[in-house]
Structures are given as structure tokens and as C-alpha cells.
Amino acid sequence: MSKLHIKKGDTVYVNSGEDKGKTGRVLKVLVKEGRALVEGINMVSKSTKPNAKNPQGGIVKQEAAIHISNLNVVDPKTGKPTRVGRKESSDGRTFVRYAKKSGEEIK
């Protein structure tokens, strides 16, 4: 599998599917499945049994994983979706991610 262009904490734009056009923050990246959990995106209803934390039980809304091919990183400079590139950092030992549209480094 190739390197993933999305990391935990990135702000991403959904480019296809039911939530197309929405943005959210990445909560978790599931590397082996090639999916990510994004805050407020792809919400599903889960039934829960009563427990100590939730004595009532019932239906709970939570995020479901979305495939990373349906996500684009949001450019920190322009606020629009962009592709991600990699280039060597100034010390030459590591690579940094940058927005292809603006050239801005992605933290």
C-alpha cells in the first residue's frame, strides 16, 4: 500500500458520497483498511445496551470510517481542497508534506 496523504488532526474536505462538500477534522486513520474517521462526517446510528456509563442505553450517533480516496486535505493558506506533495526538509533527513496549490507546508 502506498503512503497515506492524510494524518490524524488534518482538516479534510469530502469530495464524494453522501457528505460531499463538508469539511471536518480527522480523528483516526485506519491504515490497513485505507479509511479515516472524520469528525461529524458519515454519521451512523448504533444501538447500545444499558451500562454503567449510559444506564438508559438506546441509540447513539457516531462517526463511521470513510475511504481516504473520498477525502482531500484542506490547504492551510487558501482554505480550499488540495492535493498533497512531499519534499525534503531543509535538513535533508526528513520529508514534509506541502499543499500542491499554494506550496504551503502542512503541519
Jmol script that loads the backbone (N, CA, C; Angstrom):
load data "model"
ATOM      1  N   MET A   1       0.846  -1.189   0.000  1.00  0.00           N
ATOM      2  CA  MET A   1       0.000   0.000   0.000  1.00  0.00           C
ATOM      3  C   MET A   1       0.890   1.251   0.000  1.00  0.00           C
ATOM      4  N   SER A   2       0.499   2.260  -0.739  1.00  0.00           N
ATOM      5  CA  SER A   2       1.282   3.486  -0.813  1.00  0.00           C
ATOM      6  C   SER A   2       1.109   4.327   0.450  1.00  0.00           C
ATOM      7  N   LYS A   3       1.933   5.352   0.578  1.00  0.00           N
ATOM      8  CA  LYS A   3       1.844   6.257   1.729  1.00  0.00           C
ATOM      9  C   LYS A   3       0.502   6.980   1.719  1.00  0.00           C
ATOM     10  N   LEU A   4      -0.034   7.204   2.902  1.00  0.00           N
ATOM     11  CA  LEU A   4      -1.299   7.917   3.014  1.00  0.00           C
ATOM     12  C   LEU A   4      -1.039   9.414   3.038  1.00  0.00           C
ATOM     13  N   HIS A   5      -1.899  10.180   2.393  1.00  0.00           N
ATOM     14  CA  HIS A   5      -1.737  11.627   2.345  1.00  0.00           C
ATOM     15  C   HIS A   5      -2.459  12.320   3.489  1.00  0.00           C
ATOM     16  N   ILE A   6      -3.132  11.543   4.335  1.00  0.00           N
ATOM     17  CA  ILE A   6      -3.924  12.112   5.428  1.00  0.00           C
ATOM     18  C   ILE A   6      -3.377  11.624   6.757  1.00  0.00           C
ATOM     19  N   LYS A   7      -3.325  12.530   7.733  1.00  0.00           N
ATOM     20  CA  LYS A   7      -2.872  12.182   9.077  1.00  0.00           C
ATOM     21  C   LYS A   7      -3.892  12.654  10.099  1.00  0.00           C
ATOM     22  N   LYS A   8      -3.814  12.098  11.298  1.00  0.00           N
ATOM     23  CA  LYS A   8      -4.692  12.498  12.395  1.00  0.00           C
ATOM     24  C   LYS A   8      -4.513  13.993  12.662  1.00  0.00           C
ATOM     25  N   GLY A   9      -5.627  14.707  12.817  1.00  0.00           N
ATOM     26  CA  GLY A   9      -5.585  16.142  13.093  1.00  0.00           C
ATOM     27  C   GLY A   9      -5.712  17.019  11.862  1.00  0.00           C
ATOM     28  N   ASP A  10      -5.569  16.448  10.659  1.00  0.00           N
ATOM     29  CA  ASP A  10      -5.723  17.227   9.425  1.00  0.00           C
ATOM     30  C   ASP A  10      -7.173  17.676   9.255  1.00  0.00           C
ATOM     31  N   THR A  11      -7.348  18.825   8.628  1.00  0.00           N
ATOM     32  CA  THR A  11      -8.679  19.252   8.213  1.00  0.00           C
ATOM     33  C   THR A  11      -8.858  18.769   6.781  1.00  0.00           C
ATOM     34  N   VAL A  12      -9.948  18.032   6.544  1.00  0.00           N
ATOM     35  CA  VAL A  12     -10.162  17.437   5.226  1.00  0.00           C
ATOM     36  C   VAL A  12     -11.507  17.839   4.644  1.00  0.00           C
ATOM     37  N   TYR A  13     -11.597  17.751   3.316  1.00  0.00           N
ATOM     38  CA  TYR A  13     -12.799  18.056   2.540  1.00  0.00           C
ATOM     39  C   TYR A  13     -13.296  16.743   1.940  1.00  0.00           C
ATOM     40  N   VAL A  14     -14.594  16.476   2.039  1.00  0.00           N
ATOM     41  CA  VAL A  14     -15.179  15.260   1.465  1.00  0.00           C
ATOM     42  C   VAL A  14     -15.561  15.564   0.020  1.00  0.00           C
ATOM     43  N   ASN A  15     -14.942  14.837  -0.938  1.00  0.00           N
ATOM     44  CA  ASN A  15     -15.173  15.144  -2.349  1.00  0.00           C
ATOM     45  C   ASN A  15     -16.180  14.225  -3.031  1.00  0.00           C
ATOM     46  N   SER A  16     -16.712  13.230  -2.330  1.00  0.00           N
ATOM     47  CA  SER A  16     -17.774  12.406  -2.913  1.00  0.00           C
ATOM     48  C   SER A  16     -18.528  11.678  -1.815  1.00  0.00           C
ATOM     49  N   GLY A  17     -19.713  11.210  -2.167  1.00  0.00           N
ATOM     50  CA  GLY A  17     -20.533  10.481  -1.209  1.00  0.00           C
ATOM     51  C   GLY A  17     -21.640  11.342  -0.631  1.00  0.00           C
ATOM     52  N   GLU A  18     -22.300  10.809   0.382  1.00  0.00           N
ATOM     53  CA  GLU A  18     -23.453  11.465   0.997  1.00  0.00           C
ATOM     54  C   GLU A  18     -23.095  12.819   1.618  1.00  0.00           C
ATOM     55  N   ASP A  19     -21.897  12.939   2.172  1.00  0.00           N
ATOM     56  CA  ASP A  19     -21.466  14.167   2.847  1.00  0.00           C
ATOM     57  C   ASP A  19     -20.585  15.047   1.959  1.00  0.00           C
ATOM     58  N   LYS A  20     -20.730  14.937   0.646  1.00  0.00           N
ATOM     59  CA  LYS A  20     -19.912  15.706  -0.296  1.00  0.00           C
ATOM     60  C   LYS A  20     -20.007  17.200   0.004  1.00  0.00           C
ATOM     61  N   GLY A  21     -18.836  17.869   0.019  1.00  0.00           N
ATOM     62  CA  GLY A  21     -18.792  19.310   0.242  1.00  0.00           C
ATOM     63  C   GLY A  21     -18.544  19.710   1.685  1.00  0.00           C
ATOM     64  N   LYS A  22     -18.630  18.767   2.616  1.00  0.00           N
ATOM     65  CA  LYS A  22     -18.412  19.087   4.032  1.00  0.00           C
ATOM     66  C   LYS A  22     -16.935  18.976   4.385  1.00  0.00           C
ATOM     67  N   THR A  23     -16.541  19.671   5.448  1.00  0.00           N
ATOM     68  CA  THR A  23     -15.176  19.565   5.950  1.00  0.00           C
ATOM     69  C   THR A  23     -15.211  19.109   7.398  1.00  0.00           C
ATOM     70  N   GLY A  24     -14.123  18.504   7.840  1.00  0.00           N
ATOM     71  CA  GLY A  24     -14.026  18.040   9.215  1.00  0.00           C
ATOM     72  C   GLY A  24     -12.589  17.705   9.565  1.00  0.00           C
ATOM     73  N   ARG A  25     -12.356  17.444  10.852  1.00  0.00           N
ATOM     74  CA  ARG A  25     -11.021  17.118  11.349  1.00  0.00           C
ATOM     75  C   ARG A  25     -10.893  15.598  11.456  1.00  0.00           C
ATOM     76  N   VAL A  26      -9.744  15.058  11.053  1.00  0.00           N
ATOM     77  CA  VAL A  26      -9.507  13.614  11.110  1.00  0.00           C
ATOM     78  C   VAL A  26      -9.273  13.210  12.561  1.00  0.00           C
ATOM     79  N   LEU A  27     -10.091  12.256  13.042  1.00  0.00           N
ATOM     80  CA  LEU A  27      -9.968  11.762  14.408  1.00  0.00           C
ATOM     81  C   LEU A  27      -9.033  10.563  14.488  1.00  0.00           C
ATOM     82  N   LYS A  28      -9.074   9.715  13.459  1.00  0.00           N
ATOM     83  CA  LYS A  28      -8.274   8.489  13.471  1.00  0.00           C
ATOM     84  C   LYS A  28      -8.095   8.010  12.041  1.00  0.00           C
ATOM     85  N   VAL A  29      -6.912   7.475  11.733  1.00  0.00           N
ATOM     86  CA  VAL A  29      -6.654   6.903  10.415  1.00  0.00           C
ATOM     87  C   VAL A  29      -6.495   5.395  10.579  1.00  0.00           C
ATOM     88  N   LEU A  30      -7.284   4.640   9.827  1.00  0.00           N
ATOM     89  CA  LEU A  30      -7.211   3.178   9.840  1.00  0.00           C
ATOM     90  C   LEU A  30      -6.358   2.763   8.643  1.00  0.00           C
ATOM     91  N   VAL A  31      -5.061   2.576   8.878  1.00  0.00           N
ATOM     92  CA  VAL A  31      -4.090   2.397   7.806  1.00  0.00           C
ATOM     93  C   VAL A  31      -4.355   1.129   6.998  1.00  0.00           C
ATOM     94  N   LYS A  32      -4.579   0.010   7.661  1.00  0.00           N
ATOM     95  CA  LYS A  32      -4.756  -1.260   6.941  1.00  0.00           C
ATOM     96  C   LYS A  32      -5.996  -1.263   6.055  1.00  0.00           C
ATOM     97  N   GLU A  33      -7.044  -0.569   6.481  1.00  0.00           N
ATOM     98  CA  GLU A  33      -8.271  -0.513   5.679  1.00  0.00           C
ATOM     99  C   GLU A  33      -8.263   0.638   4.681  1.00  0.00           C
ATOM    100  N   GLY A  34      -7.342   1.600   4.826  1.00  0.00           N
ATOM    101  CA  GLY A  34      -7.309   2.757   3.936  1.00  0.00           C
ATOM    102  C   GLY A  34      -8.486   3.684   4.167  1.00  0.00           C
ATOM    103  N   ARG A  35      -8.908   3.795   5.431  1.00  0.00           N
ATOM    104  CA  ARG A  35     -10.068   4.606   5.787  1.00  0.00           C
ATOM    105  C   ARG A  35      -9.705   5.559   6.914  1.00  0.00           C
ATOM    106  N   ALA A  36     -10.573   6.540   7.148  1.00  0.00           N
ATOM    107  CA  ALA A  36     -10.355   7.508   8.225  1.00  0.00           C
ATOM    108  C   ALA A  36     -11.679   7.852   8.891  1.00  0.00           C
ATOM    109  N   LEU A  37     -11.615   8.170  10.179  1.00  0.00           N
ATOM    110  CA  LEU A  37     -12.773   8.680  10.914  1.00  0.00           C
ATOM    111  C   LEU A  37     -12.667  10.192  10.905  1.00  0.00           C
ATOM    112  N   VAL A  38     -13.710  10.866  10.429  1.00  0.00           N
ATOM    113  CA  VAL A  38     -13.706  12.322  10.330  1.00  0.00           C
ATOM    114  C   VAL A  38     -14.836  12.879  11.191  1.00  0.00           C
ATOM    115  N   GLU A  39     -14.515  13.892  11.983  1.00  0.00           N
ATOM    116  CA  GLU A  39     -15.459  14.496  12.924  1.00  0.00           C
ATOM    117  C   GLU A  39     -16.697  15.033  12.202  1.00  0.00           C
ATOM    118  N   GLY A  40     -17.881  14.510  12.565  1.00  0.00           N
ATOM    119  CA  GLY A  40     -19.144  14.989  12.013  1.00  0.00           C
ATOM    120  C   GLY A  40     -19.490  14.487  10.624  1.00  0.00           C
ATOM    121  N   ILE A  41     -18.681  13.586  10.067  1.00  0.00           N
ATOM    122  CA  ILE A  41     -18.898  13.080   8.713  1.00  0.00           C
ATOM    123  C   ILE A  41     -19.265  11.597   8.774  1.00  0.00           C
ATOM    124  N   ASN A  42     -20.185  11.162   7.905  1.00  0.00           N
ATOM    125  CA  ASN A  42     -20.594   9.763   7.793  1.00  0.00           C
ATOM    126  C   ASN A  42     -21.136   9.236   9.128  1.00  0.00           C
ATOM    127  N   MET A  43     -22.083   9.983   9.692  1.00  0.00           N
ATOM    128  CA  MET A  43     -22.672   9.617  10.984  1.00  0.00           C
ATOM    129  C   MET A  43     -23.629   8.435  10.816  1.00  0.00           C
ATOM    130  N   VAL A  44     -23.527   7.465  11.746  1.00  0.00           N
ATOM    131  CA  VAL A  44     -24.407   6.304  11.755  1.00  0.00           C
ATOM    132  C   VAL A  44     -25.032   6.161  13.137  1.00  0.00           C
ATOM    133  N   SER A  45     -26.172   5.483  13.208  1.00  0.00           N
ATOM    134  CA  SER A  45     -26.846   5.232  14.482  1.00  0.00           C
ATOM    135  C   SER A  45     -26.460   3.849  14.979  1.00  0.00           C
ATOM    136  N   LYS A  46     -25.999   3.769  16.226  1.00  0.00           N
ATOM    137  CA  LYS A  46     -25.635   2.497  16.842  1.00  0.00           C
ATOM    138  C   LYS A  46     -26.528   2.278  18.047  1.00  0.00           C
ATOM    139  N   SER A  47     -27.045   1.076  18.200  1.00  0.00           N
ATOM    140  CA  SER A  47     -27.837   0.733  19.377  1.00  0.00           C
ATOM    141  C   SER A  47     -26.891   0.285  20.484  1.00  0.00           C
ATOM    142  N   THR A  48     -27.102   0.801  21.698  1.00  0.00           N
ATOM    143  CA  THR A  48     -26.249   0.416  22.821  1.00  0.00           C
ATOM    144  C   THR A  48     -27.096  -0.160  23.941  1.00  0.00           C
ATOM    145  N   LYS A  49     -26.536  -1.168  24.592  1.00  0.00           N
ATOM    146  CA  LYS A  49     -27.201  -1.754  25.748  1.00  0.00           C
ATOM    147  C   LYS A  49     -26.931  -0.870  26.957  1.00  0.00           C
ATOM    148  N   PRO A  50     -27.799  -0.916  27.959  1.00  0.00           N
ATOM    149  CA  PRO A  50     -27.533  -0.152  29.185  1.00  0.00           C
ATOM    150  C   PRO A  50     -26.240  -0.628  29.852  1.00  0.00           C
ATOM    151  N   ASN A  51     -25.432   0.343  30.313  1.00  0.00           N
ATOM    152  CA  ASN A  51     -24.204   0.020  31.043  1.00  0.00           C
ATOM    153  C   ASN A  51     -23.955   1.104  32.081  1.00  0.00           C
ATOM    154  N   ALA A  52     -22.827   1.034  32.780  1.00  0.00           N
ATOM    155  CA  ALA A  52     -22.535   1.994  33.847  1.00  0.00           C
ATOM    156  C   ALA A  52     -22.409   3.416  33.298  1.00  0.00           C
ATOM    157  N   LYS A  53     -21.814   3.553  32.133  1.00  0.00           N
ATOM    158  CA  LYS A  53     -21.617   4.878  31.539  1.00  0.00           C
ATOM    159  C   LYS A  53     -22.932   5.455  31.016  1.00  0.00           C
ATOM    160  N   ASN A  54     -23.761   4.601  30.442  1.00  0.00           N
ATOM    161  CA  ASN A  54     -25.034   5.016  29.859  1.00  0.00           C
ATOM    162  C   ASN A  54     -26.138   4.091  30.389  1.00  0.00           C
ATOM    163  N   PRO A  55     -26.668   4.366  31.596  1.00  0.00           N
ATOM    164  CA  PRO A  55     -27.634   3.447  32.212  1.00  0.00           C
ATOM    165  C   PRO A  55     -28.939   3.299  31.429  1.00  0.00           C
ATOM    166  N   GLN A  56     -29.262   4.262  30.597  1.00  0.00           N
ATOM    167  CA  GLN A  56     -30.502   4.226  29.830  1.00  0.00           C
ATOM    168  C   GLN A  56     -30.371   3.339  28.591  1.00  0.00           C
ATOM    169  N   GLY A  57     -29.164   3.268  28.011  1.00  0.00           N
ATOM    170  CA  GLY A  57     -28.999   2.562  26.737  1.00  0.00           C
ATOM    171  C   GLY A  57     -29.601   3.398  25.618  1.00  0.00           C
ATOM    172  N   GLY A  58     -29.966   2.772  24.505  1.00  0.00           N
ATOM    173  CA  GLY A  58     -30.640   3.482  23.429  1.00  0.00           C
ATOM    174  C   GLY A  58     -29.795   3.612  22.178  1.00  0.00           C
ATOM    175  N   ILE A  59     -30.138   4.610  21.366  1.00  0.00           N
ATOM    176  CA  ILE A  59     -29.483   4.819  20.077  1.00  0.00           C
ATOM    177  C   ILE A  59     -28.495   5.974  20.191  1.00  0.00           C
ATOM    178  N   VAL A  60     -27.264   5.729  19.731  1.00  0.00           N
ATOM    179  CA  VAL A  60     -26.192   6.724  19.802  1.00  0.00           C
ATOM    180  C   VAL A  60     -25.693   7.000  18.391  1.00  0.00           C
ATOM    181  N   LYS A  61     -25.489   8.272  18.054  1.00  0.00           N
ATOM    182  CA  LYS A  61     -24.920   8.656  16.752  1.00  0.00           C
ATOM    183  C   LYS A  61     -23.401   8.706  16.894  1.00  0.00           C
ATOM    184  N   GLN A  62     -22.691   8.115  15.923  1.00  0.00           N
ATOM    185  CA  GLN A  62     -21.235   8.191  15.932  1.00  0.00           C
ATOM    186  C   GLN A  62     -20.703   8.149  14.507  1.00  0.00           C
ATOM    187  N   GLU A  63     -19.429   8.547  14.359  1.00  0.00           N
ATOM    188  CA  GLU A  63     -18.807   8.592  13.040  1.00  0.00           C
ATOM    189  C   GLU A  63     -18.446   7.181  12.577  1.00  0.00           C
ATOM    190  N   ALA A  64     -18.629   6.925  11.296  1.00  0.00           N
ATOM    191  CA  ALA A  64     -18.166   5.686  10.675  1.00  0.00           C
ATOM    192  C   ALA A  64     -17.002   6.048   9.757  1.00  0.00           C
ATOM    193  N   ALA A  65     -16.159   5.064   9.471  1.00  0.00           N
ATOM    194  CA  ALA A  65     -14.980   5.309   8.643  1.00  0.00           C
ATOM    195  C   ALA A  65     -15.388   5.622   7.204  1.00  0.00           C
ATOM    196  N   ILE A  66     -14.595   6.488   6.567  1.00  0.00           N
ATOM    197  CA  ILE A  66     -14.812   6.856   5.166  1.00  0.00           C
ATOM    198  C   ILE A  66     -13.501   6.603   4.425  1.00  0.00           C
ATOM    199  N   HIS A  67     -13.587   6.120   3.190  1.00  0.00           N
ATOM    200  CA  HIS A  67     -12.385   5.782   2.433  1.00  0.00           C
ATOM    201  C   HIS A  67     -11.574   7.042   2.130  1.00  0.00           C
ATOM    202  N   ILE A  68     -10.240   6.923   2.218  1.00  0.00           N
ATOM    203  CA  ILE A  68      -9.402   8.121   2.052  1.00  0.00           C
ATOM    204  C   ILE A  68      -9.405   8.659   0.627  1.00  0.00           C
ATOM    205  N   SER A  69      -9.834   7.848  -0.356  1.00  0.00           N
ATOM    206  CA  SER A  69      -9.914   8.357  -1.726  1.00  0.00           C
ATOM    207  C   SER A  69     -11.021   9.398  -1.855  1.00  0.00           C
ATOM    208  N   ASN A  70     -11.932   9.438  -0.890  1.00  0.00           N
ATOM    209  CA  ASN A  70     -13.023  10.412  -0.903  1.00  0.00           C
ATOM    210  C   ASN A  70     -12.685  11.667  -0.109  1.00  0.00           C
ATOM    211  N   LEU A  71     -11.436  11.814   0.317  1.00  0.00           N
ATOM    212  CA  LEU A  71     -11.021  12.951   1.138  1.00  0.00           C
ATOM    213  C   LEU A  71      -9.869  13.702   0.486  1.00  0.00           C
ATOM    214  N   ASN A  72      -9.872  15.024   0.634  1.00  0.00           N
ATOM    215  CA  ASN A  72      -8.757  15.876   0.237  1.00  0.00           C
ATOM    216  C   ASN A  72      -8.364  16.734   1.427  1.00  0.00           C
ATOM    217  N   VAL A  73      -7.077  16.947   1.603  1.00  0.00           N
ATOM    218  CA  VAL A  73      -6.601  17.832   2.662  1.00  0.00           C
ATOM    219  C   VAL A  73      -6.946  19.265   2.282  1.00  0.00           C
ATOM    220  N   VAL A  74      -7.332  20.072   3.271  1.00  0.00           N
ATOM    221  CA  VAL A  74      -7.656  21.480   3.033  1.00  0.00           C
ATOM    222  C   VAL A  74      -6.369  22.296   3.123  1.00  0.00           C
ATOM    223  N   ASP A  75      -6.136  23.132   2.113  1.00  0.00           N
ATOM    224  CA  ASP A  75      -4.953  23.996   2.053  1.00  0.00           C
ATOM    225  C   ASP A  75      -4.987  24.990   3.213  1.00  0.00           C
ATOM    226  N   PRO A  76      -3.938  25.050   4.049  1.00  0.00           N
ATOM    227  CA  PRO A  76      -3.952  25.977   5.190  1.00  0.00           C
ATOM    228  C   PRO A  76      -3.948  27.452   4.780  1.00  0.00           C
ATOM    229  N   LYS A  77      -3.473  27.745   3.572  1.00  0.00           N
ATOM    230  CA  LYS A  77      -3.389  29.138   3.118  1.00  0.00           C
ATOM    231  C   LYS A  77      -4.705  29.618   2.507  1.00  0.00           C
ATOM    232  N   THR A  78      -5.294  28.811   1.616  1.00  0.00           N
ATOM    233  CA  THR A  78      -6.491  29.238   0.887  1.00  0.00           C
ATOM    234  C   THR A  78      -7.793  28.705   1.477  1.00  0.00           C
ATOM    235  N   GLY A  79      -7.726  27.622   2.247  1.00  0.00           N
ATOM    236  CA  GLY A  79      -8.934  27.027   2.810  1.00  0.00           C
ATOM    237  C   GLY A  79      -9.704  26.169   1.817  1.00  0.00           C
ATOM    238  N   LYS A  80      -9.087  25.860   0.674  1.00  0.00           N
ATOM    239  CA  LYS A  80      -9.725  25.034  -0.349  1.00  0.00           C
ATOM    240  C   LYS A  80      -9.034  23.667  -0.410  1.00  0.00           C
ATOM    241  N   PRO A  81      -9.738  22.645  -0.928  1.00  0.00           N
ATOM    242  CA  PRO A  81      -9.113  21.323  -1.017  1.00  0.00           C
ATOM    243  C   PRO A  81      -7.930  21.326  -1.978  1.00  0.00           C
ATOM    244  N   THR A  82      -6.919  20.538  -1.645  1.00  0.00           N
ATOM    245  CA  THR A  82      -5.713  20.478  -2.459  1.00  0.00           C
ATOM    246  C   THR A  82      -5.132  19.075  -2.428  1.00  0.00           C
ATOM    247  N   ARG A  83      -4.268  18.792  -3.384  1.00  0.00           N
ATOM    248  CA  ARG A  83      -3.506  17.547  -3.346  1.00  0.00           C
ATOM    249  C   ARG A  83      -2.296  17.770  -2.444  1.00  0.00           C
ATOM    250  N   VAL A  84      -1.700  16.686  -2.006  1.00  0.00           N
ATOM    251  CA  VAL A  84      -0.578  16.775  -1.076  1.00  0.00           C
ATOM    252  C   VAL A  84       0.674  16.247  -1.755  1.00  0.00           C
ATOM    253  N   GLY A  85       1.779  16.998  -1.624  1.00  0.00           N
ATOM    254  CA  GLY A  85       3.063  16.557  -2.134  1.00  0.00           C
ATOM    255  C   GLY A  85       4.031  16.357  -0.989  1.00  0.00           C
ATOM    256  N   ARG A  86       5.160  15.719  -1.289  1.00  0.00           N
ATOM    257  CA  ARG A  86       6.202  15.522  -0.278  1.00  0.00           C
ATOM    258  C   ARG A  86       7.508  16.067  -0.838  1.00  0.00           C
ATOM    259  N   LYS A  87       8.258  16.760   0.014  1.00  0.00           N
ATOM    260  CA  LYS A  87       9.579  17.234  -0.389  1.00  0.00           C
ATOM    261  C   LYS A  87      10.510  17.141   0.809  1.00  0.00           C
ATOM    262  N   GLU A  88      11.808  17.110   0.521  1.00  0.00           N
ATOM    263  CA  GLU A  88      12.791  17.019   1.599  1.00  0.00           C
ATOM    264  C   GLU A  88      12.788  18.299   2.408  1.00  0.00           C
ATOM    265  N   SER A  89      12.954  18.150   3.709  1.00  0.00           N
ATOM    266  CA  SER A  89      13.043  19.334   4.561  1.00  0.00           C
ATOM    267  C   SER A  89      14.427  19.954   4.396  1.00  0.00           C
ATOM    268  N   SER A  90      14.630  21.103   5.010  1.00  0.00           N
ATOM    269  CA  SER A  90      15.894  21.828   4.856  1.00  0.00           C
ATOM    270  C   SER A  90      17.084  21.042   5.401  1.00  0.00           C
ATOM    271  N   ASP A  91      16.865  20.206   6.433  1.00  0.00           N
ATOM    272  CA  ASP A  91      17.982  19.424   6.970  1.00  0.00           C
ATOM    273  C   ASP A  91      18.305  18.205   6.099  1.00  0.00           C
ATOM    274  N   GLY A  92      17.414  17.844   5.181  1.00  0.00           N
ATOM    275  CA  GLY A  92      17.668  16.768   4.243  1.00  0.00           C
ATOM    276  C   GLY A  92      17.454  15.374   4.795  1.00  0.00           C
ATOM    277  N   ARG A  93      16.999  15.258   6.028  1.00  0.00           N
ATOM    278  CA  ARG A  93      16.817  13.940   6.637  1.00  0.00           C
ATOM    279  C   ARG A  93      15.362  13.479   6.639  1.00  0.00           C
ATOM    280  N   THR A  94      14.423  14.411   6.618  1.00  0.00           N
ATOM    281  CA  THR A  94      13.013  14.041   6.682  1.00  0.00           C
ATOM    282  C   THR A  94      12.255  14.662   5.515  1.00  0.00           C
ATOM    283  N   PHE A  95      11.037  14.180   5.319  1.00  0.00           N
ATOM    284  CA  PHE A  95      10.171  14.742   4.296  1.00  0.00           C
ATOM    285  C   PHE A  95       9.048  15.520   4.963  1.00  0.00           C
ATOM    286  N   VAL A  96       8.622  16.606   4.326  1.00  0.00           N
ATOM    287  CA  VAL A  96       7.490  17.388   4.828  1.00  0.00           C
ATOM    288  C   VAL A  96       6.390  17.357   3.772  1.00  0.00           C
ATOM    289  N   ARG A  97       5.154  17.445   4.227  1.00  0.00           N
ATOM    290  CA  ARG A  97       4.010  17.492   3.319  1.00  0.00           C
ATOM    291  C   ARG A  97       3.732  18.948   2.968  1.00  0.00           C
ATOM    292  N   TYR A  98       3.343  19.191   1.721  1.00  0.00           N
ATOM    293  CA  TYR A  98       3.001  20.553   1.313  1.00  0.00           C
ATOM    294  C   TYR A  98       1.785  20.522   0.399  1.00  0.00           C
ATOM    295  N   ALA A  99       1.052  21.644   0.388  1.00  0.00           N
ATOM    296  CA  ALA A  99      -0.126  21.780  -0.470  1.00  0.00           C
ATOM    297  C   ALA A  99       0.342  22.092  -1.884  1.00  0.00           C
ATOM    298  N   LYS A 100      -0.126  21.308  -2.845  1.00  0.00           N
ATOM    299  CA  LYS A 100       0.314  21.499  -4.230  1.00  0.00           C
ATOM    300  C   LYS A 100      -0.188  22.809  -4.825  1.00  0.00           C
ATOM    301  N   LYS A 101      -1.353  23.311  -4.373  1.00  0.00           N
ATOM    302  CA  LYS A 101      -1.905  24.538  -4.949  1.00  0.00           C
ATOM    303  C   LYS A 101      -1.130  25.772  -4.523  1.00  0.00           C
ATOM    304  N   SER A 102      -0.780  25.863  -3.232  1.00  0.00           N
ATOM    305  CA  SER A 102      -0.144  27.083  -2.735  1.00  0.00           C
ATOM    306  C   SER A 102       1.330  26.902  -2.399  1.00  0.00           C
ATOM    307  N   GLY A 103       1.784  25.665  -2.261  1.00  0.00           N
ATOM    308  CA  GLY A 103       3.160  25.414  -1.858  1.00  0.00           C
ATOM    309  C   GLY A 103       3.368  25.523  -0.355  1.00  0.00           C
ATOM    310  N   GLU A 104       2.306  25.819   0.382  1.00  0.00           N
ATOM    311  CA  GLU A 104       2.363  25.978   1.840  1.00  0.00           C
ATOM    312  C   GLU A 104       2.613  24.623   2.511  1.00  0.00           C
ATOM    313  N   GLU A 105       3.478  24.626   3.533  1.00  0.00           N
ATOM    314  CA  GLU A 105       3.768  23.404   4.278  1.00  0.00           C
ATOM    315  C   GLU A 105       2.567  23.026   5.145  1.00  0.00           C
ATOM    316  N   ILE A 106       2.247  21.735   5.182  1.00  0.00           N
ATOM    317  CA  ILE A 106       1.136  21.241   6.002  1.00  0.00           C
ATOM    318  C   ILE A 106       1.715  20.673   7.279  1.00  0.00           C
ATOM    319  N   LYS A 107       1.277  21.196   8.394  1.00  0.00           N
ATOM    320  CA  LYS A 107       1.793  20.742   9.698  1.00  0.00           C
ATOM    321  C   LYS A 107       1.097  19.489  10.128  1.00  0.00           C
TER     322      LYS A 107
END
end "model"
wireframe off; spacefill off
backbone 0.3
color backbone group
